[in-house]
Amino acid sequence: MTLVDSSVWIDYFRGIATPESDRLDQLLGTDLLFTGDLVLTEVLQGFTSLAAFDNGLRLLGAMDIIEIGGRDIAIQAARNFRTLRGRGVTVRKTIDTLIATRCLANGLALLYSDRDFDPFVEHLGLVSALNA
């Protein structure tokens, strides 16, 4: 089971070939994929035309959408942030901390191309779907 981050969806919808967007193409239809509510927002707000927005919504809306936040995830995300900061790593985006924490809590691999997730893999055990 894999959650796909907006960093990969954006390249995928733009037709940009990266190892991560190629992996997404492989996983579509063969693996149980999820997207998060916050990821959905990030991807949809980037479309410049109504047709592209509708197409993206149709594809992403057909997937299981996971609520990223909530009280328990918010608290654990703050703990994870503090743990990483204690190891000399500062994650730049709160949303990325929440996404990584949700994946850790639910045992989901994360397909991403945003370097802010690397410390979660290195220090906290997040599974990268690129290497899974």
N, CA, C and O atoms as CSV, one atom per row, in Angstrom:
chain,resi,resn,atom,element,x,y,z
A,1,MET,N,N,0.844,-1.171,0.000
A,1,MET,CA,C,0.000,0.000,0.000
A,1,MET,C,C,0.891,1.236,0.000
A,1,MET,O,O,1.848,1.340,0.768
A,2,THR,N,N,0.553,2.158,-0.874
A,2,THR,CA,C,1.425,3.307,-1.106
A,2,THR,C,C,0.621,4.593,-1.141
A,2,THR,O,O,-0.431,4.662,-1.776
A,3,LEU,N,N,1.117,5.599,-0.461
A,3,LEU,CA,C,0.559,6.938,-0.576
A,3,LEU,C,C,1.462,7.713,-1.531
A,3,LEU,O,O,2.686,7.668,-1.412
A,4,VAL,N,N,0.858,8.415,-2.468
A,4,VAL,CA,C,1.617,9.168,-3.471
A,4,VAL,C,C,1.574,10.646,-3.112
A,4,VAL,O,O,0.499,11.223,-2.949
A,5,ASP,N,N,2.742,11.250,-2.992
A,5,ASP,CA,C,2.863,12.661,-2.634
A,5,ASP,C,C,2.619,13.553,-3.849
A,5,ASP,O,O,2.754,13.129,-4.997
A,6,SER,N,N,2.259,14.786,-3.562
A,6,SER,CA,C,2.000,15.764,-4.633
A,6,SER,C,C,3.223,15.982,-5.523
A,6,SER,O,O,3.072,16.254,-6.714
A,7,SER,N,N,4.419,15.868,-4.972
A,7,SER,CA,C,5.631,16.078,-5.770
A,7,SER,C,C,5.699,15.105,-6.948
A,7,SER,O,O,6.240,15.440,-8.002
A,8,VAL,N,N,5.154,13.911,-6.771
A,8,VAL,CA,C,5.144,12.910,-7.846
A,8,VAL,C,C,3.950,13.137,-8.773
A,8,VAL,O,O,4.089,13.075,-9.994
A,9,TRP,N,N,2.778,13.399,-8.192
A,9,TRP,CA,C,1.594,13.641,-9.026
A,9,TRP,C,C,1.810,14.823,-9.971
A,9,TRP,O,O,1.394,14.777,-11.128
A,10,ILE,N,N,2.446,15.862,-9.489
A,10,ILE,CA,C,2.655,17.055,-10.315
A,10,ILE,C,C,3.510,16.716,-11.527
A,10,ILE,O,O,3.176,17.101,-12.648
A,11,ASP,N,N,4.615,15.997,-11.313
A,11,ASP,CA,C,5.441,15.578,-12.453
A,11,ASP,C,C,4.664,14.647,-13.376
A,11,ASP,O,O,4.774,14.749,-14.598
A,12,TYR,N,N,3.887,13.749,-12.803
A,12,TYR,CA,C,3.106,12.790,-13.595
A,12,TYR,C,C,2.121,13.526,-14.506
A,12,TYR,O,O,2.054,13.249,-15.704
A,13,PHE,N,N,1.366,14.451,-13.944
A,13,PHE,CA,C,0.377,15.184,-14.740
A,13,PHE,C,C,1.028,16.109,-15.760
A,13,PHE,O,O,0.431,16.400,-16.797
A,14,ARG,N,N,2.230,16.571,-15.483
A,14,ARG,CA,C,2.942,17.422,-16.440
A,14,ARG,C,C,3.683,16.616,-17.509
A,14,ARG,O,O,4.253,17.185,-18.440
A,15,GLY,N,N,3.670,15.299,-17.368
A,15,GLY,CA,C,4.343,14.438,-18.337
A,15,GLY,C,C,5.852,14.451,-18.199
A,15,GLY,O,O,6.567,14.172,-19.161
A,16,ILE,N,N,6.343,14.773,-17.010
A,16,ILE,CA,C,7.782,14.822,-16.754
A,16,ILE,C,C,8.240,13.444,-16.288
A,16,ILE,O,O,7.784,12.939,-15.262
A,17,ALA,N,N,9.134,12.853,-17.042
A,17,ALA,CA,C,9.636,11.524,-16.695
A,17,ALA,C,C,10.717,11.640,-15.632
A,17,ALA,O,O,11.771,12.237,-15.854
A,18,THR,N,N,10.438,11.065,-14.489
A,18,THR,CA,C,11.396,10.969,-13.395
A,18,THR,C,C,11.323,9.530,-12.892
A,18,THR,O,O,10.367,8.821,-13.207
A,19,PRO,N,N,12.296,9.089,-12.129
A,19,PRO,CA,C,12.179,7.736,-11.559
A,19,PRO,C,C,10.884,7.561,-10.758
A,19,PRO,O,O,10.279,6.489,-10.766
A,20,GLU,N,N,10.468,8.631,-10.067
A,20,GLU,CA,C,9.265,8.560,-9.235
A,20,GLU,C,C,7.989,8.531,-10.080
A,20,GLU,O,O,7.080,7.752,-9.793
A,21,SER,N,N,7.908,9.370,-11.116
A,21,SER,CA,C,6.703,9.350,-11.961
A,21,SER,C,C,6.642,8.060,-12.774
A,21,SER,O,O,5.553,7.554,-13.044
A,22,ASP,N,N,7.790,7.525,-13.164
A,22,ASP,CA,C,7.818,6.222,-13.844
A,22,ASP,C,C,7.336,5.122,-12.905
A,22,ASP,O,O,6.614,4.216,-13.320
A,23,ARG,N,N,7.741,5.204,-11.629
A,23,ARG,CA,C,7.297,4.216,-10.639
A,23,ARG,C,C,5.787,4.322,-10.430
A,23,ARG,O,O,5.105,3.305,-10.312
A,24,LEU,N,N,5.264,5.546,-10.385
A,24,LEU,CA,C,3.818,5.741,-10.269
A,24,LEU,C,C,3.103,5.088,-11.439
A,24,LEU,O,O,2.093,4.408,-11.255
A,25,ASP,N,N,3.618,5.291,-12.629
A,25,ASP,CA,C,3.020,4.688,-13.821
A,25,ASP,C,C,2.987,3.160,-13.697
A,25,ASP,O,O,2.015,2.526,-14.106
A,26,GLN,N,N,4.041,2.574,-13.137
A,26,GLN,CA,C,4.096,1.125,-12.920
A,26,GLN,C,C,3.066,0.668,-11.887
A,26,GLN,O,O,2.450,-0.387,-12.036
A,27,LEU,N,N,2.886,1.476,-10.838
A,27,LEU,CA,C,2.014,1.089,-9.732
A,27,LEU,C,C,0.529,1.271,-10.028
A,27,LEU,O,O,-0.312,0.579,-9.455
A,28,LEU,N,N,0.209,2.207,-10.924
A,28,LEU,CA,C,-1.198,2.451,-11.241
A,28,LEU,C,C,-1.833,1.173,-11.800
A,28,LEU,O,O,-1.359,0.613,-12.788
A,29,GLY,N,N,-2.886,0.733,-11.166
A,29,GLY,CA,C,-3.588,-0.459,-11.612
A,29,GLY,C,C,-3.015,-1.765,-11.097
A,29,GLY,O,O,-3.624,-2.818,-11.290
A,30,THR,N,N,-1.852,-1.725,-10.443
A,30,THR,CA,C,-1.256,-2.970,-9.944
A,30,THR,C,C,-1.072,-2.974,-8.435
A,30,THR,O,O,-0.892,-4.035,-7.838
A,31,ASP,N,N,-1.117,-1.797,-7.809
A,31,ASP,CA,C,-0.898,-1.699,-6.376
A,31,ASP,C,C,-2.013,-0.849,-5.788
A,31,ASP,O,O,-2.619,-0.039,-6.489
A,32,LEU,N,N,-2.281,-1.032,-4.512
A,32,LEU,CA,C,-3.265,-0.220,-3.816
A,32,LEU,C,C,-2.628,1.129,-3.512
A,32,LEU,O,O,-1.732,1.231,-2.673
A,33,LEU,N,N,-3.100,2.166,-4.206
A,33,LEU,CA,C,-2.551,3.508,-4.057
A,33,LEU,C,C,-3.544,4.398,-3.328
A,33,LEU,O,O,-4.758,4.281,-3.494
A,34,PHE,N,N,-3.000,5.279,-2.525
A,34,PHE,CA,C,-3.789,6.257,-1.801
A,34,PHE,C,C,-3.230,7.637,-2.093
A,34,PHE,O,O,-2.082,7.795,-2.508
A,35,THR,N,N,-4.071,8.624,-1.867
A,35,THR,CA,C,-3.589,9.985,-1.817
A,35,THR,C,C,-4.199,10.614,-0.576
A,35,THR,O,O,-5.211,10.135,-0.064
A,36,GLY,N,N,-3.597,11.663,-0.103
A,36,GLY,CA,C,-4.083,12.321,1.093
A,36,GLY,C,C,-4.931,13.523,0.755
A,36,GLY,O,O,-4.816,14.090,-0.331
A,37,ASP,N,N,-5.784,13.912,1.686
A,37,ASP,CA,C,-6.632,15.072,1.456
A,37,ASP,C,C,-5.802,16.331,1.193
A,37,ASP,O,O,-6.150,17.134,0.327
A,38,LEU,N,N,-4.725,16.500,1.925
A,38,LEU,CA,C,-3.861,17.668,1.706
A,38,LEU,C,C,-3.102,17.559,0.385
A,38,LEU,O,O,-2.861,18.566,-0.280
A,39,VAL,N,N,-2.730,16.345,0.008
A,39,VAL,CA,C,-2.065,16.114,-1.283
A,39,VAL,C,C,-3.029,16.459,-2.406
A,39,VAL,O,O,-2.649,17.112,-3.378
A,40,LEU,N,N,-4.277,16.021,-2.272
A,40,LEU,CA,C,-5.305,16.334,-3.269
A,40,LEU,C,C,-5.415,17.838,-3.470
A,40,LEU,O,O,-5.477,18.317,-4.602
A,41,THR,N,N,-5.440,18.575,-2.376
A,41,THR,CA,C,-5.513,20.035,-2.464
A,41,THR,C,C,-4.298,20.609,-3.177
A,41,THR,O,O,-4.438,21.450,-4.065
A,42,GLU,N,N,-3.107,20.161,-2.793
A,42,GLU,CA,C,-1.882,20.682,-3.411
A,42,GLU,C,C,-1.868,20.438,-4.918
A,42,GLU,O,O,-1.489,21.320,-5.688
A,43,VAL,N,N,-2.277,19.252,-5.335
A,43,VAL,CA,C,-2.240,18.917,-6.768
A,43,VAL,C,C,-3.306,19.700,-7.527
A,43,VAL,O,O,-3.014,20.305,-8.558
A,44,LEU,N,N,-4.535,19.693,-7.027
A,44,LEU,CA,C,-5.625,20.348,-7.753
A,44,LEU,C,C,-5.432,21.849,-7.876
A,44,LEU,O,O,-5.814,22.434,-8.890
A,45,GLN,N,N,-4.851,22.486,-6.873
A,45,GLN,CA,C,-4.681,23.935,-6.954
A,45,GLN,C,C,-3.631,24.339,-7.985
A,45,GLN,O,O,-3.536,25.513,-8.344
A,46,GLY,N,N,-2.842,23.380,-8.461
A,46,GLY,CA,C,-1.816,23.687,-9.448
A,46,GLY,C,C,-2.281,23.657,-10.893
A,46,GLY,O,O,-1.563,24.123,-11.777
A,47,PHE,N,N,-3.466,23.119,-11.154
A,47,PHE,CA,C,-3.953,23.054,-12.536
A,47,PHE,C,C,-4.363,24.436,-13.014
A,47,PHE,O,O,-5.018,25.185,-12.288
A,48,THR,N,N,-3.974,24.771,-14.244
A,48,THR,CA,C,-4.260,26.102,-14.766
A,48,THR,C,C,-5.528,26.172,-15.595
A,48,THR,O,O,-6.047,27.263,-15.829
A,49,SER,N,N,-6.040,25.033,-16.045
A,49,SER,CA,C,-7.279,25.054,-16.825
A,49,SER,C,C,-8.338,24.206,-16.135
A,49,SER,O,O,-8.022,23.291,-15.374
A,50,LEU,N,N,-9.586,24.518,-16.409
A,50,LEU,CA,C,-10.687,23.760,-15.829
A,50,LEU,C,C,-10.679,22.322,-16.327
A,50,LEU,O,O,-10.987,21.406,-15.564
A,51,ALA,N,N,-10.332,22.108,-17.588
A,51,ALA,CA,C,-10.284,20.746,-18.136
A,51,ALA,C,C,-9.228,19.914,-17.421
A,51,ALA,O,O,-9.474,18.756,-17.083
A,52,ALA,N,N,-8.058,20.495,-17.189
A,52,ALA,CA,C,-7.001,19.771,-16.479
A,52,ALA,C,C,-7.409,19.508,-15.039
A,52,ALA,O,O,-7.162,18.424,-14.510
A,53,PHE,N,N,-8.035,20.496,-14.401
A,53,PHE,CA,C,-8.528,20.330,-13.039
A,53,PHE,C,C,-9.525,19.168,-12.981
A,53,PHE,O,O,-9.415,18.294,-12.121
A,54,ASP,N,N,-10.497,19.163,-13.899
A,54,ASP,CA,C,-11.515,18.107,-13.921
A,54,ASP,C,C,-10.899,16.741,-14.171
A,54,ASP,O,O,-11.302,15.760,-13.547
A,55,ASN,N,N,-9.926,16.663,-15.077
A,55,ASN,CA,C,-9.244,15.403,-15.359
A,55,ASN,C,C,-8.481,14.902,-14.131
A,55,ASN,O,O,-8.548,13.722,-13.788
A,56,GLY,N,N,-7.764,15.800,-13.481
A,56,GLY,CA,C,-7.030,15.436,-12.272
A,56,GLY,C,C,-7.961,15.003,-11.156
A,56,GLY,O,O,-7.678,14.041,-10.442
A,57,LEU,N,N,-9.068,15.711,-11.004
A,57,LEU,CA,C,-10.047,15.364,-9.978
A,57,LEU,C,C,-10.667,14.001,-10.257
A,57,LEU,O,O,-10.903,13.223,-9.333
A,58,ARG,N,N,-10.929,13.712,-11.518
A,58,ARG,CA,C,-11.512,12.410,-11.886
A,58,ARG,C,C,-10.547,11.271,-11.521
A,58,ARG,O,O,-10.963,10.266,-10.944
A,59,LEU,N,N,-9.276,11.428,-11.852
A,59,LEU,CA,C,-8.302,10.382,-11.550
A,59,LEU,C,C,-8.058,10.276,-10.044
A,59,LEU,O,O,-8.141,9.187,-9.475
A,60,LEU,N,N,-7.760,11.390,-9.408
A,60,LEU,CA,C,-7.451,11.361,-7.979
A,60,LEU,C,C,-8.686,11.066,-7.136
A,60,LEU,O,O,-8.595,10.411,-6.098
A,61,GLY,N,N,-9.835,11.548,-7.585
A,61,GLY,CA,C,-11.074,11.312,-6.845
A,61,GLY,C,C,-11.506,9.861,-6.853
A,61,GLY,O,O,-12.291,9.443,-6.002
A,62,ALA,N,N,-11.005,9.085,-7.802
A,62,ALA,CA,C,-11.336,7.660,-7.867
A,62,ALA,C,C,-10.502,6.843,-6.880
A,62,ALA,O,O,-10.792,5.672,-6.637
A,63,MET,N,N,-9.485,7.453,-6.323
A,63,MET,CA,C,-8.608,6.765,-5.376
A,63,MET,C,C,-9.166,6.909,-3.966
A,63,MET,O,O,-10.006,7.768,-3.699
A,64,ASP,N,N,-8.687,6.060,-3.076
A,64,ASP,CA,C,-9.014,6.222,-1.667
A,64,ASP,C,C,-8.249,7.430,-1.142
A,64,ASP,O,O,-7.033,7.531,-1.302
A,65,ILE,N,N,-8.980,8.338,-0.517
A,65,ILE,CA,C,-8.383,9.548,0.034
A,65,ILE,C,C,-8.251,9.362,1.546
A,65,ILE,O,O,-9.221,9.034,2.230
A,66,ILE,N,N,-7.053,9.572,2.047
A,66,ILE,CA,C,-6.776,9.425,3.469
A,66,ILE,C,C,-6.723,10.804,4.115
A,66,ILE,O,O,-6.097,11.726,3.593
A,67,GLU,N,N,-7.385,10.927,5.252
A,67,GLU,CA,C,-7.265,12.154,6.032
A,67,GLU,C,C,-5.865,12.178,6.639
A,67,GLU,O,O,-5.488,11.279,7.391
A,68,ILE,N,N,-5.116,13.193,6.311
A,68,ILE,CA,C,-3.728,13.260,6.748
A,68,ILE,C,C,-3.609,13.640,8.222
A,68,ILE,O,O,-2.799,13.060,8.945
A,69,GLY,N,N,-4.395,14.591,8.666
A,69,GLY,CA,C,-4.226,15.129,10.013
A,69,GLY,C,C,-5.032,14.421,11.077
A,69,GLY,O,O,-5.131,13.194,11.091
A,70,GLY,N,N,-5.594,15.192,11.950
A,70,GLY,CA,C,-6.295,14.692,13.115
A,70,GLY,C,C,-5.424,14.897,14.342
A,70,GLY,O,O,-4.217,15.111,14.225
A,71,ARG,N,N,-6.028,14.832,15.510
A,71,ARG,CA,C,-5.344,15.142,16.762
A,71,ARG,C,C,-4.109,14.272,16.984
A,71,ARG,O,O,-3.017,14.789,17.220
A,72,ASP,N,N,-4.280,12.961,16.908
A,72,ASP,CA,C,-3.165,12.059,17.211
A,72,ASP,C,C,-2.005,12.224,16.233
A,72,ASP,O,O,-0.843,12.218,16.638
A,73,ILE,N,N,-2.322,12.372,14.948
A,73,ILE,CA,C,-1.266,12.562,13.939
A,73,ILE,C,C,-0.578,13.908,14.146
A,73,ILE,O,O,0.638,14.018,13.994
A,74,ALA,N,N,-1.361,14.933,14.495
A,74,ALA,CA,C,-0.767,16.253,14.737
A,74,ALA,C,C,0.256,16.199,15.873
A,74,ALA,O,O,1.343,16.769,15.775
A,75,ILE,N,N,-0.105,15.516,16.933
A,75,ILE,CA,C,0.812,15.407,18.080
A,75,ILE,C,C,2.042,14.581,17.714
A,75,ILE,O,O,3.167,14.958,18.043
A,76,GLN,N,N,1.827,13.451,17.032
A,76,GLN,CA,C,2.970,12.618,16.649
A,76,GLN,C,C,3.856,13.332,15.634
A,76,GLN,O,O,5.078,13.185,15.670
A,77,ALA,N,N,3.258,14.100,14.734
A,77,ALA,CA,C,4.046,14.863,13.758
A,77,ALA,C,C,4.951,15.861,14.476
A,77,ALA,O,O,6.108,16.036,14.093
A,78,ALA,N,N,4.434,16.510,15.508
A,78,ALA,CA,C,5.249,17.445,16.284
A,78,ALA,C,C,6.388,16.698,16.975
A,78,ALA,O,O,7.511,17.197,17.048
A,79,ARG,N,N,6.096,15.507,17.477
A,79,ARG,CA,C,7.158,14.695,18.091
A,79,ARG,C,C,8.218,14.308,17.058
A,79,ARG,O,O,9.418,14.382,17.321
A,80,ASN,N,N,7.752,13.898,15.888
A,80,ASN,CA,C,8.704,13.526,14.830
A,80,ASN,C,C,9.563,14.718,14.428
A,80,ASN,O,O,10.773,14.581,14.246
A,81,PHE,N,N,8.946,15.879,14.290
A,81,PHE,CA,C,9.687,17.090,13.947
A,81,PHE,C,C,10.764,17.360,14.995
A,81,PHE,O,O,11.909,17.652,14.652
A,82,ARG,N,N,10.396,17.263,16.270
A,82,ARG,CA,C,11.344,17.516,17.361
A,82,ARG,C,C,12.465,16.478,17.365
A,82,ARG,O,O,13.625,16.809,17.613
A,83,THR,N,N,12.114,15.220,17.089
A,83,THR,CA,C,13.138,14.172,17.023
A,83,THR,C,C,14.145,14.481,15.926
A,83,THR,O,O,15.352,14.386,16.145
A,84,LEU,N,N,13.658,14.848,14.752
A,84,LEU,CA,C,14.554,15.162,13.638
A,84,LEU,C,C,15.381,16.408,13.942
A,84,LEU,O,O,16.578,16.451,13.656
A,85,ARG,N,N,14.748,17.407,14.516
A,85,ARG,CA,C,15.490,18.628,14.862
A,85,ARG,C,C,16.582,18.305,15.870
A,85,ARG,O,O,17.673,18.873,15.804
A,86,GLY,N,N,16.304,17.406,16.794
A,86,GLY,CA,C,17.318,16.977,17.758
A,86,GLY,C,C,18.490,16.273,17.100
A,86,GLY,O,O,19.576,16.195,17.673
A,87,ARG,N,N,18.272,15.761,15.899
A,87,ARG,CA,C,19.347,15.109,15.138
A,87,ARG,C,C,19.968,16.065,14.116
A,87,ARG,O,O,20.746,15.654,13.256
A,88,GLY,N,N,19.610,17.339,14.228
A,88,GLY,CA,C,20.194,18.350,13.357
A,88,GLY,C,C,19.492,18.537,12.030
A,88,GLY,O,O,20.037,19.167,11.123
A,89,VAL,N,N,18.280,17.995,11.900
A,89,VAL,CA,C,17.521,18.101,10.644
A,89,VAL,C,C,16.281,18.945,10.889
A,89,VAL,O,O,15.515,18.675,11.814
A,90,THR,N,N,16.080,19.965,10.065
A,90,THR,CA,C,14.858,20.754,10.150
A,90,THR,C,C,14.051,20.535,8.876
A,90,THR,O,O,14.501,20.857,7.776
A,91,VAL,N,N,12.869,19.990,9.040
A,91,VAL,CA,C,11.961,19.787,7.909
A,91,VAL,C,C,11.328,21.132,7.594
A,91,VAL,O,O,10.850,21.825,8.492
A,92,ARG,N,N,11.325,21.500,6.315
A,92,ARG,CA,C,10.895,22.838,5.909
A,92,ARG,C,C,9.385,23.020,5.890
A,92,ARG,O,O,8.903,24.139,6.066
A,93,LYS,N,N,8.620,21.940,5.681
A,93,LYS,CA,C,7.175,22.096,5.503
A,93,LYS,C,C,6.401,21.221,6.485
A,93,LYS,O,O,6.626,20.014,6.578
A,94,THR,N,N,5.494,21.852,7.208
A,94,THR,CA,C,4.664,21.136,8.171
A,94,THR,C,C,3.826,20.065,7.484
A,94,THR,O,O,3.643,18.978,8.031
A,95,ILE,N,N,3.320,20.359,6.297
A,95,ILE,CA,C,2.499,19.369,5.587
A,95,ILE,C,C,3.299,18.094,5.336
A,95,ILE,O,O,2.756,16.996,5.457
A,96,ASP,N,N,4.568,18.219,4.991
A,96,ASP,CA,C,5.393,17.031,4.757
A,96,ASP,C,C,5.571,16.216,6.037
A,96,ASP,O,O,5.593,14.986,5.999
A,97,THR,N,N,5.696,16.904,7.163
A,97,THR,CA,C,5.801,16.208,8.441
A,97,THR,C,C,4.516,15.437,8.728
A,97,THR,O,O,4.564,14.302,9.202
A,98,LEU,N,N,3.379,16.044,8.446
A,98,LEU,CA,C,2.091,15.370,8.652
A,98,LEU,C,C,1.936,14.166,7.716
A,98,LEU,O,O,1.492,13.100,8.145
A,99,ILE,N,N,2.299,14.334,6.446
A,99,ILE,CA,C,2.178,13.241,5.478
A,99,ILE,C,C,3.065,12.070,5.884
A,99,ILE,O,O,2.614,10.924,5.893
A,100,ALA,N,N,4.313,12.346,6.219
A,100,ALA,CA,C,5.227,11.279,6.621
A,100,ALA,C,C,4.726,10.576,7.881
A,100,ALA,O,O,4.810,9.353,7.989
A,101,THR,N,N,4.213,11.337,8.817
A,101,THR,CA,C,3.708,10.757,10.060
A,101,THR,C,C,2.492,9.881,9.801
A,101,THR,O,O,2.371,8.810,10.395
A,102,ARG,N,N,1.591,10.315,8.928
A,102,ARG,CA,C,0.426,9.486,8.584
A,102,ARG,C,C,0.894,8.168,7.969
A,102,ARG,O,O,0.370,7.107,8.308
A,103,CYS,N,N,1.861,8.227,7.084
A,103,CYS,CA,C,2.380,7.004,6.462
A,103,CYS,C,C,2.986,6.077,7.508
A,103,CYS,O,O,2.753,4.869,7.483
A,104,LEU,N,N,3.756,6.638,8.416
A,104,LEU,CA,C,4.355,5.834,9.476
A,104,LEU,C,C,3.276,5.195,10.352
A,104,LEU,O,O,3.379,4.021,10.707
A,105,ALA,N,N,2.256,5.954,10.695
A,105,ALA,CA,C,1.188,5.459,11.565
A,105,ALA,C,C,0.359,4.361,10.903
A,105,ALA,O,O,-0.121,3.447,11.574
A,106,ASN,N,N,0.192,4.456,9.580
A,106,ASN,CA,C,-0.659,3.501,8.870
A,106,ASN,C,C,0.128,2.409,8.151
A,106,ASN,O,O,-0.466,1.564,7.481
A,107,GLY,N,N,1.449,2.414,8.279
A,107,GLY,CA,C,2.260,1.405,7.615
A,107,GLY,C,C,2.241,1.519,6.106
A,107,GLY,O,O,2.306,0.511,5.403
A,108,LEU,N,N,2.152,2.752,5.600
A,108,LEU,CA,C,2.127,2.996,4.165
A,108,LEU,C,C,3.512,3.375,3.662
A,108,LEU,O,O,4.242,4.112,4.324
A,109,ALA,N,N,3.865,2.870,2.493
A,109,ALA,CA,C,5.057,3.371,1.806
A,109,ALA,C,C,4.685,4.728,1.214
A,109,ALA,O,O,3.512,4.994,0.952
A,110,LEU,N,N,5.666,5.571,1.007
A,110,LEU,CA,C,5.429,6.888,0.420
A,110,LEU,C,C,6.225,7.013,-0.868
A,110,LEU,O,O,7.437,6.799,-0.885
A,111,LEU,N,N,5.535,7.361,-1.942
A,111,LEU,CA,C,6.198,7.649,-3.210
A,111,LEU,C,C,6.333,9.164,-3.301
A,111,LEU,O,O,5.331,9.877,-3.362
A,112,TYR,N,N,7.554,9.649,-3.311
A,112,TYR,CA,C,7.813,11.085,-3.235
A,112,TYR,C,C,9.065,11.439,-4.031
A,112,TYR,O,O,9.900,10.588,-4.338
A,113,SER,N,N,9.162,12.727,-4.353
A,113,SER,CA,C,10.410,13.226,-4.936
A,113,SER,C,C,10.824,14.530,-4.253
A,113,SER,O,O,11.527,15.353,-4.839
A,114,ASP,N,N,10.386,14.705,-3.029
A,114,ASP,CA,C,10.667,15.888,-2.230
A,114,ASP,C,C,11.680,15.505,-1.155
A,114,ASP,O,O,11.417,14.623,-0.338
A,115,ARG,N,N,12.811,16.152,-1.153
A,115,ARG,CA,C,13.908,15.779,-0.246
A,115,ARG,C,C,13.552,15.917,1.227
A,115,ARG,O,O,14.249,15.363,2.077
A,116,ASP,N,N,12.489,16.639,1.549
A,116,ASP,CA,C,12.107,16.784,2.955
A,116,ASP,C,C,11.677,15.463,3.580
A,116,ASP,O,O,11.642,15.346,4.805
A,117,PHE,N,N,11.349,14.469,2.763
A,117,PHE,CA,C,10.957,13.172,3.306
A,117,PHE,C,C,12.159,12.275,3.607
A,117,PHE,O,O,12.030,11.312,4.363
A,118,ASP,N,N,13.309,12.571,3.038
A,118,ASP,CA,C,14.490,11.722,3.235
A,118,ASP,C,C,14.841,11.496,4.713
A,118,ASP,O,O,15.149,10.364,5.086
A,119,PRO,N,N,14.806,12.532,5.571
A,119,PRO,CA,C,15.118,12.274,6.981
A,119,PRO,C,C,14.140,11.314,7.667
A,119,PRO,O,O,14.514,10.596,8.595
A,120,PHE,N,N,12.903,11.307,7.212
A,120,PHE,CA,C,11.927,10.373,7.785
A,120,PHE,C,C,12.283,8.943,7.415
A,120,PHE,O,O,12.073,8.018,8.200
A,121,VAL,N,N,12.825,8.764,6.210
A,121,VAL,CA,C,13.286,7.440,5.787
A,121,VAL,C,C,14.536,7.065,6.579
A,121,VAL,O,O,14.629,5.968,7.130
A,122,GLU,N,N,15.484,7.982,6.628
A,122,GLU,CA,C,16.784,7.704,7.256
A,122,GLU,C,C,16.704,7.503,8.766
A,122,GLU,O,O,17.365,6.620,9.313
A,123,HIS,N,N,15.897,8.320,9.439
A,123,HIS,CA,C,15.908,8.322,10.901
A,123,HIS,C,C,14.676,7.709,11.572
A,123,HIS,O,O,14.754,7.263,12.716
A,124,LEU,N,N,13.534,7.685,10.862
A,124,LEU,CA,C,12.298,7.266,11.531
A,124,LEU,C,C,11.656,6.019,10.928
A,124,LEU,O,O,10.637,5.546,11.433
A,125,GLY,N,N,12.235,5.484,9.862
A,125,GLY,CA,C,11.738,4.225,9.324
A,125,GLY,C,C,10.661,4.326,8.264
A,125,GLY,O,O,10.049,3.317,7.915
A,126,LEU,N,N,10.412,5.535,7.736
A,126,LEU,CA,C,9.462,5.660,6.631
A,126,LEU,C,C,9.972,4.843,5.447
A,126,LEU,O,O,11.167,4.853,5.149
A,127,VAL,N,N,9.071,4.142,4.778
A,127,VAL,CA,C,9.453,3.319,3.621
A,127,VAL,C,C,9.235,4.131,2.346
A,127,VAL,O,O,8.141,4.640,2.100
A,128,SER,N,N,10.280,4.243,1.549
A,128,SER,CA,C,10.190,4.891,0.239
A,128,SER,C,C,9.666,3.879,-0.774
A,128,SER,O,O,10.232,2.797,-0.931
A,129,ALA,N,N,8.578,4.239,-1.461
A,129,ALA,CA,C,7.997,3.328,-2.456
A,129,ALA,C,C,8.865,3.234,-3.708
A,129,ALA,O,O,8.661,2.344,-4.534
A,130,LEU,N,N,9.813,4.126,-3.854
A,130,LEU,CA,C,10.718,4.038,-4.996
A,130,LEU,C,C,11.624,2.835,-4.840
A,130,LEU,O,O,12.003,2.215,-5.834
A,131,ASN,N,N,11.975,2.497,-3.625
A,131,ASN,CA,C,12.883,1.397,-3.355
A,131,ASN,C,C,12.186,0.126,-2.882
A,131,ASN,O,O,12.829,-0.895,-2.638
A,132,ALA,N,N,10.869,0.202,-2.758
A,132,ALA,CA,C,10.120,-0.961,-2.217
A,132,ALA,C,C,9.874,-2.014,-3.285
A,132,ALA,O,O,9.265,-3.046,-3.005
